Amino acid sequence: MRKKLYYFTNQRGFFLPYVLFIVSLTFLIVTTNIKLYDNEIHMMHHLIEQIKIETLIQMSHMKYREDVNQSDHIPEVISYTFPSGNVTISFLNHKENRAFVHYQITTDNNISFSINDYIELAHHQNNSN
């Protein structure tokens, strides 16, 4: 019986290196997983802001088309306020039935984004030049 319990009754520190290795490996794995989780949360916030920006572009695009098609002229600058942010559309150029515009988007979390795009219009004359 004494021979079987030799490793457990040996007090010269035979198990200390193994215990230290397992504890440090466990600590490393837990720390890495916490950092990965933190990065995932950070990326999710950016993804949500990107979705908000794309939604704001689509909503303002449709609203601008409706406003321009219902009016007699194309406004130089028009601003829209939506629940998820603000959009300012600046008219840059007009060619046939296409208006070249600049979007300046600011989300409710103060993230800014700008893009140039064409908007297809109904048969419309440019009276603003």
ABEGO torsion letter per residue (X at the ends): XAAAAAAAABAAGAAAAAAAAAAAAAAAAAAAAAAAAAAAAAAAAAAAAAAAAAAAAAAAAAAAAAAAAABABBBABBBBBBAAEBBBBBBABBBEABBBBBBBBBBAAGBBBBBBBBBBBBBBBBAAX
